Amino acid sequence: MKKDIVVVGGGCIGLMSAYCLQKSGRDVTVIEKGDITDGTSFGNAGLLSAFKKAPLSAPGAIFDTLKLMLKGESPASVHPTFDLHLFKWLLKFAASTTEARLKRTLALFERYGRISLDMYETMVKEDGMDFHFCKDGLLMIYTEQKTFDDKAAHCTNPEAYEILSKERTKEYMPILNEKVIGSILLKENGHVDPGEFMLELKRYLEEKGVEFLLNEEVQRLEFEGSKVSKIRTSKGVYEAETFVLSTGADDTLARQAKNKFLMTPAKGYSITFKMDDALKPKTSSLFADLFIAMTPRRDTVRMTSKLELGTTNPDVVRKQINSIHKNLSLYTNDFVKEDMVEWSGFRPLTPNDIPIIGYDENYNNLVHATGLGWLGITFAPAIGKIVNDVITIDKKNNTNTDILLFSSFYQG
Ligand SMILES: Cc1cc2nc3c(=O)[nH]c(=O)nc-3n(C[C@H](O)[C@H](O)[C@H](O)COP(=O)(O)OP(=O)(O)OC[C@H]3O[C@@H](n4cnc5c(N)ncnc54)[C@H](O)[C@@H]3O)c2cc1C
Protein backbone atom coordinates (compact mmCIF):
# COMPACT_ATOMS: atom_id res chain seq x y z
CA MET A 1 0.00 0.00 0.00
CA LYS A 2 1.22 3.49 -0.82
CA LYS A 3 2.43 5.35 2.28
CA ASP A 4 1.68 9.00 3.00
CA ILE A 5 5.08 10.33 4.13
CA VAL A 6 8.33 8.38 4.32
CA VAL A 7 11.15 10.05 6.25
CA VAL A 8 14.52 8.52 5.35
CA GLY A 9 16.99 8.90 8.23
CA GLY A 10 16.13 8.83 11.92
CA GLY A 11 18.49 11.48 13.31
CA CYS A 12 17.17 14.54 15.15
CA ILE A 13 16.13 16.21 11.88
CA GLY A 14 14.18 13.18 10.65
CA LEU A 15 12.49 12.64 14.00
CA MET A 16 11.56 16.32 14.44
CA SER A 17 10.14 16.34 10.89
CA ALA A 18 8.10 13.25 11.83
CA TYR A 19 6.95 14.98 15.04
CA CYS A 20 5.62 18.06 13.23
CA LEU A 21 4.07 16.09 10.37
CA GLN A 22 2.34 13.73 12.81
CA LYS A 23 0.92 16.73 14.68
CA SER A 24 -0.48 17.97 11.36
CA GLY A 25 -2.37 14.70 11.02
CA ARG A 26 -0.10 13.01 8.46
CA ASP A 27 0.78 9.30 8.47
CA VAL A 28 4.53 9.04 8.84
CA THR A 29 7.00 6.18 8.41
CA VAL A 30 10.65 6.63 9.44
CA ILE A 31 13.19 4.36 7.75
CA GLU A 32 16.59 4.22 9.44
CA LYS A 33 19.57 2.10 8.55
CA GLY A 34 20.72 1.88 12.19
CA ASP A 35 18.74 1.56 15.38
CA ILE A 36 18.67 5.28 16.38
CA THR A 37 21.09 4.92 19.29
CA ASP A 38 24.55 5.70 18.02
CA GLY A 39 24.42 8.34 15.30
CA THR A 40 25.55 11.94 15.24
CA SER A 41 22.29 12.99 16.88
CA PHE A 42 23.18 10.83 19.90
CA GLY A 43 26.85 11.50 20.55
CA ASN A 44 26.93 15.30 20.23
CA ALA A 45 27.34 17.90 23.00
CA GLY A 46 23.67 18.84 23.17
CA LEU A 47 24.29 22.60 23.26
CA LEU A 48 21.32 24.71 22.22
CA SER A 49 23.51 27.58 21.21
CA ALA A 50 21.76 29.83 18.71
CA PHE A 51 22.22 33.08 20.62
CA LYS A 52 25.12 35.56 20.41
CA LYS A 53 27.55 32.91 19.21
CA ALA A 54 29.36 33.38 15.92
CA PRO A 55 28.84 30.83 13.14
CA LEU A 56 31.80 28.72 11.98
CA SER A 57 32.09 30.82 8.85
CA ALA A 58 32.77 33.98 10.87
CA PRO A 59 35.27 36.69 9.89
CA GLY A 60 38.68 35.73 11.32
CA ALA A 61 37.86 32.00 11.47
CA ILE A 62 40.67 31.03 9.12
CA PHE A 63 43.29 33.21 10.83
CA ASP A 64 42.25 31.99 14.30
CA THR A 65 42.45 28.35 13.20
CA LEU A 66 45.90 28.82 11.68
CA LYS A 67 47.05 30.47 14.92
CA LEU A 68 45.85 27.50 16.98
CA MET A 69 47.44 25.09 14.49
CA LEU A 70 50.79 26.78 15.13
CA LYS A 71 50.26 26.39 18.91
CA GLY A 72 49.37 22.71 18.40
CA GLU A 73 45.92 23.27 19.95
CA SER A 74 43.79 23.48 16.83
CA PRO A 75 40.54 21.51 16.91
CA ALA A 76 40.28 21.75 13.11
CA SER A 77 42.24 19.74 10.54
CA VAL A 78 42.01 18.92 6.85
CA HIS A 79 43.27 15.50 5.77
CA PRO A 80 45.43 15.57 2.61
CA THR A 81 43.10 14.77 -0.29
CA PHE A 82 42.53 15.49 -3.99
CA ASP A 83 38.78 15.73 -3.46
CA LEU A 84 37.61 18.55 -5.76
CA HIS A 85 34.31 18.79 -3.90
CA LEU A 86 36.18 19.56 -0.65
CA PHE A 87 38.30 22.22 -2.40
CA LYS A 88 35.12 23.89 -3.64
CA TRP A 89 33.71 23.67 -0.11
CA LEU A 90 36.83 25.31 1.36
CA LEU A 91 36.75 28.12 -1.20
CA LYS A 92 33.09 28.77 -0.46
CA PHE A 93 33.81 28.70 3.27
CA ALA A 94 36.54 31.31 2.85
CA ALA A 95 34.22 33.48 0.73
CA SER A 96 31.49 33.24 3.38
CA THR A 97 33.52 34.68 6.25
CA THR A 98 32.32 38.26 5.72
CA GLU A 99 30.83 40.82 8.13
CA ALA A 100 27.69 41.14 6.00
CA ARG A 101 27.03 37.40 6.14
CA LEU A 102 27.81 37.31 9.86
CA LYS A 103 25.14 39.91 10.59
CA ARG A 104 22.50 38.02 8.63
CA THR A 105 23.47 34.59 9.98
CA LEU A 106 23.35 35.78 13.60
CA ALA A 107 19.85 37.17 13.04
CA LEU A 108 18.70 33.92 11.40
CA PHE A 109 20.21 31.85 14.21
CA GLU A 110 18.25 33.89 16.78
CA ARG A 111 15.01 33.56 14.81
CA TYR A 112 15.23 29.76 14.45
CA GLY A 113 16.89 29.28 17.85
CA ARG A 114 13.91 30.95 19.54
CA ILE A 115 11.43 28.71 17.69
CA SER A 116 13.46 25.64 18.65
CA LEU A 117 13.81 26.50 22.34
CA ASP A 118 10.07 27.12 22.59
CA MET A 119 9.38 23.77 20.92
CA TYR A 120 11.77 21.92 23.26
CA GLU A 121 9.87 23.47 26.15
CA THR A 122 6.54 22.35 24.66
CA MET A 123 7.82 18.79 24.23
CA VAL A 124 8.77 18.66 27.91
CA LYS A 125 5.86 20.57 29.42
CA GLU A 126 2.94 19.70 27.14
CA ASP A 127 3.88 16.44 25.42
CA GLY A 128 5.26 15.00 28.66
CA MET A 129 8.62 13.91 27.23
CA ASP A 130 11.21 13.24 29.91
CA PHE A 131 14.66 14.37 28.76
CA HIS A 132 17.32 16.52 30.41
CA PHE A 133 16.67 20.07 29.16
CA CYS A 134 18.05 23.27 30.72
CA LYS A 135 17.76 26.91 29.70
CA ASP A 136 20.59 28.17 31.90
CA GLY A 137 22.94 29.72 29.38
CA LEU A 138 26.19 28.78 27.71
CA LEU A 139 29.44 29.74 29.45
CA MET A 140 32.08 30.83 26.93
CA ILE A 141 35.45 30.34 28.64
CA TYR A 142 38.44 32.31 27.34
CA THR A 143 42.06 31.28 27.49
CA GLU A 144 43.41 34.22 25.45
CA GLN A 145 43.24 37.78 26.78
CA LYS A 146 42.68 39.32 23.34
CA THR A 147 39.72 37.16 22.35
CA PHE A 148 38.15 37.71 25.78
CA ASP A 149 38.60 41.51 25.57
CA ASP A 150 37.33 41.64 21.97
CA LYS A 151 34.20 39.67 22.84
CA ALA A 152 33.57 41.44 26.16
CA ALA A 153 33.67 44.83 24.39
CA HIS A 154 30.51 43.85 22.48
CA CYS A 155 28.59 42.42 25.44
CA THR A 156 26.59 45.49 26.36
CA ASN A 157 23.12 43.98 26.84
CA PRO A 158 22.84 42.64 30.42
CA GLU A 159 19.80 40.56 29.49
CA ALA A 160 21.89 38.55 27.05
CA TYR A 161 25.38 38.56 28.60
CA GLU A 162 27.13 38.34 31.93
CA ILE A 163 30.88 38.94 31.98
CA LEU A 164 32.59 36.84 34.63
CA SER A 165 36.01 37.29 36.23
CA LYS A 166 38.44 34.39 36.55
CA GLU A 167 37.21 33.72 40.10
CA ARG A 168 33.51 33.80 39.15
CA THR A 169 34.28 31.55 36.18
CA LYS A 170 35.79 28.98 38.56
CA GLU A 171 32.51 28.91 40.50
CA TYR A 172 30.82 27.72 37.30
CA MET A 173 33.67 25.38 36.33
CA PRO A 174 35.63 24.38 39.46
CA ILE A 175 38.24 22.32 37.56
CA LEU A 176 39.77 25.40 35.88
CA ASN A 177 43.34 26.43 36.63
CA GLU A 178 44.97 29.86 36.82
CA LYS A 179 45.64 30.15 33.08
CA VAL A 180 41.99 30.84 32.32
CA ILE A 181 41.28 34.53 31.68
CA GLY A 182 37.54 34.79 32.33
CA SER A 183 34.22 33.93 30.75
CA ILE A 184 31.02 35.31 29.31
CA LEU A 185 27.68 33.70 30.07
CA LEU A 186 25.46 33.79 26.99
CA LYS A 187 22.26 33.75 28.98
CA GLU A 188 19.70 32.85 26.32
CA ASN A 189 21.22 29.49 25.35
CA GLY A 190 20.54 26.07 26.87
CA HIS A 191 21.35 22.39 26.54
CA VAL A 192 19.77 18.94 26.32
CA ASP A 193 20.96 15.39 26.72
CA PRO A 194 20.68 14.49 23.03
CA GLY A 195 20.49 10.72 23.60
CA GLU A 196 17.65 11.07 26.12
CA PHE A 197 15.91 13.49 23.77
CA MET A 198 16.14 11.11 20.81
CA LEU A 199 14.86 8.10 22.78
CA GLU A 200 11.99 10.05 24.33
CA LEU A 201 11.02 11.52 20.97
CA LYS A 202 11.02 8.07 19.38
CA ARG A 203 8.89 6.69 22.24
CA TYR A 204 6.44 9.57 21.86
CA LEU A 205 6.23 9.16 18.08
CA GLU A 206 5.62 5.42 18.35
CA GLU A 207 2.83 6.08 20.84
CA LYS A 208 1.27 8.50 18.33
CA GLY A 209 1.34 5.87 15.59
CA VAL A 210 4.48 6.83 13.66
CA GLU A 211 5.90 3.68 12.05
CA PHE A 212 9.62 2.94 12.51
CA LEU A 213 11.46 0.62 10.14
CA LEU A 214 14.86 0.23 11.80
CA ASN A 215 18.01 -1.53 10.60
CA GLU A 216 16.73 -1.01 7.07
CA GLU A 217 18.88 0.93 4.61
CA VAL A 218 17.36 2.83 1.70
CA GLN A 219 19.56 1.81 -1.21
CA ARG A 220 17.92 3.35 -4.24
CA LEU A 221 15.46 6.03 -5.24
CA GLU A 222 13.46 5.26 -8.39
CA PHE A 223 12.02 8.02 -10.55
CA GLU A 224 9.08 8.45 -12.92
CA GLY A 225 8.88 11.81 -14.68
CA SER A 226 9.15 14.52 -12.03
CA LYS A 227 8.44 12.22 -9.09
CA VAL A 228 10.23 9.70 -6.91
CA SER A 229 8.04 6.71 -7.69
CA LYS A 230 9.45 4.33 -5.09
CA ILE A 231 12.40 3.57 -2.87
CA ARG A 232 14.22 0.26 -2.60
CA THR A 233 15.58 -0.71 0.80
CA SER A 234 17.59 -3.64 2.11
CA LYS A 235 14.24 -5.24 3.01
CA GLY A 236 11.57 -4.06 0.58
CA VAL A 237 10.12 -1.52 -1.84
CA TYR A 238 7.91 1.40 -0.77
CA GLU A 239 5.81 4.01 -2.53
CA ALA A 240 4.78 7.25 -0.85
CA GLU A 241 3.09 10.58 -1.58
CA THR A 242 6.14 12.42 -0.23
CA PHE A 243 9.69 11.39 0.70
CA VAL A 244 11.79 13.41 3.16
CA LEU A 245 15.56 12.87 2.94
CA SER A 246 17.17 13.55 6.32
CA THR A 247 20.24 11.36 6.02
CA GLY A 248 22.66 13.77 7.72
CA ALA A 249 26.19 13.82 6.32
CA ASP A 250 25.48 10.91 3.94
CA ASP A 251 24.39 12.45 0.62
CA THR A 252 24.28 9.18 -1.41
CA LEU A 253 20.53 9.37 -2.00
CA ALA A 254 20.51 13.11 -2.70
CA ARG A 255 23.10 12.47 -5.42
CA GLN A 256 20.84 9.82 -6.97
CA ALA A 257 18.34 12.67 -7.43
CA LYS A 258 21.06 14.60 -9.34
CA ASN A 259 21.99 16.93 -6.44
CA LYS A 260 25.56 17.86 -5.63
CA PHE A 261 25.05 19.80 -2.43
CA LEU A 262 28.04 21.76 -1.18
CA MET A 263 28.14 19.85 2.10
CA THR A 264 30.96 17.87 3.66
CA PRO A 265 31.22 15.42 6.56
CA ALA A 266 33.05 17.07 9.48
CA LYS A 267 34.18 14.50 11.99
CA GLY A 268 33.99 15.20 15.71
CA TYR A 269 34.45 13.30 18.95
CA SER A 270 32.78 13.03 22.32
CA ILE A 271 34.00 11.59 25.60
CA THR A 272 31.32 10.95 28.22
CA PHE A 273 32.29 10.22 31.82
CA LYS A 274 31.34 10.42 35.47
CA MET A 275 33.08 12.96 37.70
CA ASP A 276 32.84 14.31 41.21
CA ASP A 277 29.54 16.24 41.48
CA ALA A 278 31.25 19.15 43.24
CA LEU A 279 33.61 19.63 40.28
CA LYS A 280 31.04 19.34 37.49
CA PRO A 281 30.42 22.43 35.35
CA LYS A 282 27.28 24.25 36.56
CA THR A 283 26.06 24.82 33.02
CA SER A 284 27.09 23.90 29.49
CA SER A 285 30.44 25.45 28.72
CA LEU A 286 32.60 26.03 25.70
CA PHE A 287 36.31 26.82 25.73
CA ALA A 288 35.98 29.48 23.08
CA ASP A 289 39.61 29.46 21.95
CA LEU A 290 39.89 25.66 21.92
CA PHE A 291 36.45 24.57 20.62
CA ILE A 292 36.08 22.08 23.50
CA ALA A 293 32.57 21.82 24.94
CA MET A 294 31.67 20.40 28.33
CA THR A 295 28.02 19.67 29.06
CA PRO A 296 26.68 18.54 32.44
CA ARG A 297 24.01 15.84 32.18
CA ARG A 298 21.94 13.98 34.81
CA ASP A 299 24.72 11.58 35.88
CA THR A 300 27.64 12.31 33.57
CA VAL A 301 29.54 15.06 31.80
CA ARG A 302 30.16 15.06 28.05
CA MET A 303 33.17 16.65 26.42
CA THR A 304 33.24 17.21 22.65
CA SER A 305 35.78 18.61 20.22
CA LYS A 306 37.50 18.35 16.82
CA LEU A 307 36.43 19.22 13.33
CA GLU A 308 38.16 17.00 10.78
CA LEU A 309 37.56 17.47 7.07
CA GLY A 310 38.57 15.11 4.26
CA THR A 311 37.91 11.86 6.15
CA THR A 312 35.05 9.39 6.24
CA ASN A 313 36.81 6.95 8.58
CA PRO A 314 34.22 6.25 11.31
CA ASP A 315 36.73 4.92 13.86
CA VAL A 316 37.54 6.63 17.13
CA VAL A 317 41.16 7.66 16.47
CA ARG A 318 43.28 7.49 19.64
CA LYS A 319 45.49 10.43 18.64
CA GLN A 320 42.47 12.73 18.48
CA ILE A 321 41.09 11.56 21.83
CA ASN A 322 44.51 12.09 23.43
CA SER A 323 44.74 15.54 21.90
CA ILE A 324 41.35 16.55 23.42
CA HIS A 325 42.50 15.41 26.88
CA LYS A 326 45.82 17.20 26.43
CA ASN A 327 44.31 20.50 25.27
CA LEU A 328 41.82 20.50 28.15
CA SER A 329 44.52 19.66 30.70
CA LEU A 330 46.38 22.88 29.78
CA TYR A 331 43.60 24.91 31.43
CA THR A 332 42.32 22.55 34.17
CA ASN A 333 43.61 20.96 37.36
CA ASP A 334 43.81 17.17 37.45
CA PHE A 335 40.45 15.51 37.98
CA VAL A 336 39.18 11.95 37.71
CA LYS A 337 37.09 10.89 34.70
CA GLU A 338 35.35 7.59 35.44
CA ASP A 339 33.73 5.08 33.04
CA MET A 340 34.76 6.99 29.93
CA VAL A 341 32.81 6.31 26.72
CA GLU A 342 34.49 7.53 23.52
CA TRP A 343 32.51 8.22 20.35
CA SER A 344 32.92 9.84 16.95
CA GLY A 345 30.44 11.05 14.34
CA PHE A 346 30.04 13.32 11.33
CA ARG A 347 28.43 16.74 11.14
CA PRO A 348 26.67 17.50 7.82
CA LEU A 349 28.52 20.79 7.29
CA THR A 350 27.70 23.41 4.68
CA PRO A 351 30.32 26.11 4.01
CA ASN A 352 28.14 29.01 5.19
CA ASP A 353 26.22 27.48 8.14
CA ILE A 354 22.97 27.57 6.16
CA PRO A 355 21.08 24.25 5.97
CA ILE A 356 19.61 22.52 2.94
CA ILE A 357 15.83 22.49 3.39
CA GLY A 358 12.94 22.28 0.97
CA TYR A 359 11.59 20.57 -2.12
CA ASP A 360 14.07 19.05 -4.53
CA GLU A 361 14.48 21.13 -7.68
CA ASN A 362 13.97 18.11 -9.99
CA TYR A 363 11.49 15.86 -8.17
CA ASN A 364 8.37 17.43 -6.74
CA ASN A 365 7.56 14.86 -4.04
CA LEU A 366 11.06 14.84 -2.56
CA VAL A 367 11.98 17.13 0.35
CA HIS A 368 15.53 17.65 1.66
CA ALA A 369 16.33 18.36 5.31
CA THR A 370 20.03 18.30 6.09
CA GLY A 371 23.19 20.43 6.26
CA LEU A 372 22.75 21.45 9.90
CA GLY A 373 26.47 21.09 10.56
CA TRP A 374 27.45 21.75 14.15
CA LEU A 375 23.99 23.05 15.14
CA GLY A 376 21.57 20.22 14.31
CA ILE A 377 20.32 19.72 17.86
CA THR A 378 19.98 23.50 18.28
CA PHE A 379 17.74 23.86 15.23
CA ALA A 380 16.08 20.43 14.83
CA PRO A 381 12.65 21.54 16.11
CA ALA A 382 12.60 24.60 13.83
CA ILE A 383 13.69 22.51 10.84
CA GLY A 384 10.95 19.97 11.58
CA LYS A 385 8.45 22.82 11.58
CA ILE A 386 9.72 24.19 8.26
CA VAL A 387 9.59 20.71 6.66
CA ASN A 388 6.02 20.31 7.88
CA ASP A 389 4.96 23.77 6.71
CA VAL A 390 6.38 23.38 3.22
CA ILE A 391 4.73 19.97 2.80
CA THR A 392 1.34 20.66 4.37
CA ILE A 393 0.81 24.38 3.73
CA ASP A 394 3.01 25.94 1.04
CA LYS A 395 3.60 22.87 -1.15
CA LYS A 396 6.48 24.68 -2.86
CA ASN A 397 9.67 26.41 -1.78
CA ASN A 398 9.22 29.91 -3.04
CA THR A 399 6.10 30.65 -1.00
CA ASN A 400 7.66 29.50 2.28
CA THR A 401 9.35 32.48 3.97
CA ASP A 402 11.55 30.28 6.16
CA ILE A 403 12.95 28.45 3.17
CA LEU A 404 13.59 31.75 1.38
CA LEU A 405 15.47 32.94 4.47
CA PHE A 406 17.21 29.87 5.86
CA SER A 407 17.77 27.35 3.07
CA SER A 408 20.81 26.89 0.85
CA PHE A 409 18.38 26.73 -2.09
CA TYR A 410 18.10 30.51 -1.75
CA GLN A 411 21.04 31.56 0.48
CA GLY A 412 23.81 29.69 -1.35
C1 LIG B 1 31.24 16.05 18.12
C2 LIG B 1 29.94 16.72 17.75
C3 LIG B 1 29.38 17.65 18.62
C4 LIG B 1 28.20 18.30 18.26
N1 LIG B 1 27.65 19.17 19.17
C5 LIG B 1 26.48 19.79 18.87
C6 LIG B 1 25.87 20.66 19.79
O1 LIG B 1 26.37 20.85 20.90
N2 LIG B 1 24.73 21.28 19.44
C7 LIG B 1 24.16 21.10 18.22
O2 LIG B 1 23.15 21.74 17.93
N3 LIG B 1 24.69 20.24 17.31
C8 LIG B 1 25.83 19.58 17.61
N4 LIG B 1 26.41 18.74 16.72
C9 LIG B 1 25.79 18.61 15.39
C10 LIG B 1 24.58 17.70 15.42
O3 LIG B 1 24.88 16.51 16.12
C11 LIG B 1 24.17 17.37 13.98
O4 LIG B 1 23.96 18.58 13.26
C12 LIG B 1 22.87 16.60 13.94
O5 LIG B 1 22.94 15.45 14.75
C13 LIG B 1 22.55 16.20 12.50
O6 LIG B 1 21.33 15.53 12.54
P1 LIG B 1 20.76 14.82 11.24
O7 LIG B 1 19.46 14.24 11.63
O8 LIG B 1 20.84 15.76 10.10
O9 LIG B 1 21.85 13.69 10.91
P2 LIG B 1 22.17 12.32 11.66
O10 LIG B 1 22.03 12.43 13.12
O11 LIG B 1 23.45 11.85 11.10
O12 LIG B 1 21.00 11.38 11.17
C14 LIG B 1 20.93 10.89 9.85
C15 LIG B 1 20.45 9.48 9.94
O13 LIG B 1 20.21 9.00 8.61
C16 LIG B 1 20.53 7.63 8.59
N5 LIG B 1 20.77 7.26 7.20
C17 LIG B 1 21.73 7.73 6.36
N6 LIG B 1 21.61 7.15 5.13
C18 LIG B 1 20.55 6.31 5.22
C19 LIG B 1 19.93 5.44 4.29
N7 LIG B 1 20.38 5.32 3.04
N8 LIG B 1 18.87 4.70 4.70
C20 LIG B 1 18.39 4.81 5.97
N9 LIG B 1 18.95 5.63 6.89
C21 LIG B 1 20.00 6.37 6.52
C22 LIG B 1 21.78 7.54 9.46
O14 LIG B 1 21.96 6.22 9.95
C23 LIG B 1 21.46 8.53 10.57
O15 LIG B 1 20.89 7.92 11.70
C24 LIG B 1 27.59 18.05 17.03
C25 LIG B 1 28.14 17.09 16.17
C26 LIG B 1 29.31 16.43 16.51
C27 LIG B 1 29.88 15.40 15.58
Ligand as a Chemical Component Dictionary entry (heavy atoms), coordinates in Angstrom:
data_LIG
# 
_chem_comp.id                   LIG 
_chem_comp.type                 NON-POLYMER 
_chem_comp.pdbx_formal_charge   0 
_chem_comp.three_letter_code    LIG 
# 
loop_
_chem_comp_atom.comp_id 
_chem_comp_atom.atom_id 
_chem_comp_atom.alt_atom_id 
_chem_comp_atom.type_symbol 
_chem_comp_atom.charge 
_chem_comp_atom.model_Cartn_x 
_chem_comp_atom.model_Cartn_y 
_chem_comp_atom.model_Cartn_z 
_chem_comp_atom.pdbx_ordinal 
LIG C1  C1  C 0 31.236 16.049 18.124 1  
LIG C2  C2  C 0 29.941 16.724 17.745 2  
LIG C3  C3  C 0 29.379 17.652 18.620 3  
LIG C4  C4  C 0 28.205 18.300 18.265 4  
LIG N1  N1  N 0 27.647 19.167 19.169 5  
LIG C5  C5  C 0 26.482 19.787 18.865 6  
LIG C6  C6  C 0 25.873 20.662 19.794 7  
LIG O1  O1  O 0 26.365 20.846 20.899 8  
LIG N2  N2  N 0 24.730 21.282 19.440 9  
LIG C7  C7  C 0 24.158 21.101 18.216 10 
LIG O2  O2  O 0 23.145 21.739 17.926 11 
LIG N3  N3  N 0 24.689 20.240 17.314 12 
LIG C8  C8  C 0 25.829 19.584 17.610 13 
LIG N4  N4  N 0 26.410 18.739 16.715 14 
LIG C9  C9  C 0 25.788 18.608 15.392 15 
LIG C10 C10 C 0 24.581 17.697 15.421 16 
LIG O3  O3  O 0 24.878 16.513 16.122 17 
LIG C11 C11 C 0 24.168 17.373 13.982 18 
LIG O4  O4  O 0 23.962 18.575 13.264 19 
LIG C12 C12 C 0 22.875 16.602 13.941 20 
LIG O5  O5  O 0 22.942 15.454 14.746 21 
LIG C13 C13 C 0 22.546 16.199 12.503 22 
LIG O6  O6  O 0 21.330 15.527 12.536 23 
LIG P1  P1  P 0 20.760 14.824 11.241 24 
LIG O7  O7  O 0 19.456 14.238 11.630 25 
LIG O8  O8  O 0 20.838 15.763 10.095 26 
LIG O9  O9  O 0 21.847 13.692 10.911 27 
LIG P2  P2  P 0 22.168 12.317 11.659 28 
LIG O10 O10 O 0 22.028 12.430 13.121 29 
LIG O11 O11 O 0 23.448 11.854 11.104 30 
LIG O12 O12 O 0 20.996 11.380 11.168 31 
LIG C14 C14 C 0 20.933 10.889 9.854  32 
LIG C15 C15 C 0 20.445 9.483  9.935  33 
LIG O13 O13 O 0 20.206 8.999  8.614  34 
LIG C16 C16 C 0 20.534 7.633  8.589  35 
LIG N5  N5  N 0 20.768 7.262  7.195  36 
LIG C17 C17 C 0 21.729 7.728  6.363  37 
LIG N6  N6  N 0 21.611 7.146  5.132  38 
LIG C18 C18 C 0 20.548 6.310  5.222  39 
LIG C19 C19 C 0 19.931 5.437  4.290  40 
LIG N7  N7  N 0 20.383 5.324  3.037  41 
LIG N8  N8  N 0 18.873 4.699  4.701  42 
LIG C20 C20 C 0 18.391 4.813  5.969  43 
LIG N9  N9  N 0 18.949 5.627  6.887  44 
LIG C21 C21 C 0 20.003 6.374  6.522  45 
LIG C22 C22 C 0 21.784 7.541  9.460  46 
LIG O14 O14 O 0 21.959 6.218  9.946  47 
LIG C23 C23 C 0 21.459 8.532  10.567 48 
LIG O15 O15 O 0 20.888 7.924  11.703 49 
LIG C24 C24 C 0 27.589 18.050 17.025 50 
LIG C25 C25 C 0 28.135 17.094 16.166 51 
LIG C26 C26 C 0 29.308 16.430 16.513 52 
LIG C27 C27 C 0 29.878 15.403 15.581 53 
# 
loop_
_chem_comp_bond.comp_id 
_chem_comp_bond.atom_id_1 
_chem_comp_bond.atom_id_2 
_chem_comp_bond.value_order 
_chem_comp_bond.pdbx_ordinal 
LIG C1  C2  SING 1  
LIG C2  C3  SING 2  
LIG C2  C26 DOUB 3  
LIG C3  C4  DOUB 4  
LIG C4  N1  SING 5  
LIG C4  C24 SING 6  
LIG N1  C5  DOUB 7  
LIG C5  C6  SING 8  
LIG C5  C8  SING 9  
LIG C6  O1  DOUB 10 
LIG C6  N2  SING 11 
LIG N2  C7  SING 12 
LIG C7  O2  DOUB 13 
LIG C7  N3  SING 14 
LIG N3  C8  DOUB 15 
LIG C8  N4  SING 16 
LIG N4  C9  SING 17 
LIG N4  C24 SING 18 
LIG C9  C10 SING 19 
LIG C10 O3  SING 20 
LIG C10 C11 SING 21 
LIG C11 O4  SING 22 
LIG C11 C12 SING 23 
LIG C12 O5  SING 24 
LIG C12 C13 SING 25 
LIG C13 O6  SING 26 
LIG O6  P1  SING 27 
LIG P1  O7  DOUB 28 
LIG P1  O8  SING 29 
LIG P1  O9  SING 30 
LIG O9  P2  SING 31 
LIG P2  O10 DOUB 32 
LIG P2  O11 SING 33 
LIG P2  O12 SING 34 
LIG O12 C14 SING 35 
LIG C14 C15 SING 36 
LIG C15 O13 SING 37 
LIG C15 C23 SING 38 
LIG O13 C16 SING 39 
LIG C16 N5  SING 40 
LIG C16 C22 SING 41 
LIG N5  C17 SING 42 
LIG N5  C21 SING 43 
LIG C17 N6  DOUB 44 
LIG N6  C18 SING 45 
LIG C18 C19 SING 46 
LIG C18 C21 DOUB 47 
LIG C19 N7  SING 48 
LIG C19 N8  DOUB 49 
LIG N8  C20 SING 50 
LIG C20 N9  DOUB 51 
LIG N9  C21 SING 52 
LIG C22 O14 SING 53 
LIG C22 C23 SING 54 
LIG C23 O15 SING 55 
LIG C24 C25 DOUB 56 
LIG C25 C26 SING 57 
LIG C26 C27 SING 58 
# 
